[in-house]
Amino acid sequence: MTTNNRNGRTEPEVVINFGDGYSYSKQRMEEAFRSSLFDKPPAKTPKEIHNCKKEDVDFIVSELEIPRLQAERALVAANGDLIKALQALITP
């Protein structure tokens, strides 16, 4: 909803007026949120962050009987190398 100002220009809808004279318009707030929230590139999914093969993770989980997350972290730390990941997991 807009109202006319004295000089003939339209004034945006005011969301709230404060006692110190400041006010926030709906249009400016939407633009600020839109520019900060929606213009960011999408975050990388866990699959894009590391290149661990599903077969390698399954192998580590079944052989060492450890949680899947721990196996994935070991593979990520070893840059996807199965042998290095296994050595890191079994070395005390």
N, C-alpha and C positions, 0 to 999 in steps of 0.2 A: 504494500500500500504506500503510495507516495503522496506527498502534499506539495503545494506550490509555495515557493519562497517569495519574498517581496520582489526580487528581481526577475521573476518569471521562470527561473530554472526549477526543475523538480528536485526534491530533496529525498534521499533514500529513507526507508523506514528505519526508525530509531528503535533499537532493541532495548536499550536502557540509558537513562540519564543519571549522571552522578552529581552529587552536591557541589563538587569543585568545578563543574561546567563541562566536563568531558562526557562524550556520548559515543556509543558504538553502533554502527549501522549494520544491518543484517547483511547487506551486499559485501561490505568490506570484510566482515568476519568470515563469510563463506569463501571469499577469494583467498584469504589468509590460510584457512584450513585446507582448501583445495590445493594451493601451491605447496604447502608443506607436507601434506599427507599423500596426495595422489600423484604427484610428479616425481616421486622417488622411484628408482628402479626396483623391481621386485627382488626380494631377498633370495639368495641361492638356496635351493633345497639341499638336504643332506646328500642326495645322490650326486649333485653337481660338485660338492665340495671335495669329495674324494672319489677315487676310482677303484673301489674294492669290488672284486667279483663275488657274486652271491655264492658261488660254489666254494670259494676259499673260506668265506665266513661259515658256511655250513660245515665244511670239513673241520675247522678249528673247534666249533661248538660240539660236534659229535665226538671228536677224538679227545679233547681235553675236558669236556663236560663243564664248560664255563658259560656264563651268560653271553648272549648274542652281542650286546653292547660292548662288552669287554673285548670280544673277538674283533669287532669292527674298529675299535680304538687301536688295538694292536696292529691291525693291517694299515690303518691310516698313518700311524707312527712309522711304519716300515715302508711307506710309500707304495703300498699294494703288493709288496714282495712277501709271498707266503712263507718262505723259508726263514727270512729274517724275523717275521712276526712270531713264528713258532719258537725260534730260539730266544726271543725276548720274553715270551710267556713262560718258558720252562727254566730259564736262568734265574737262580735265586737272587 
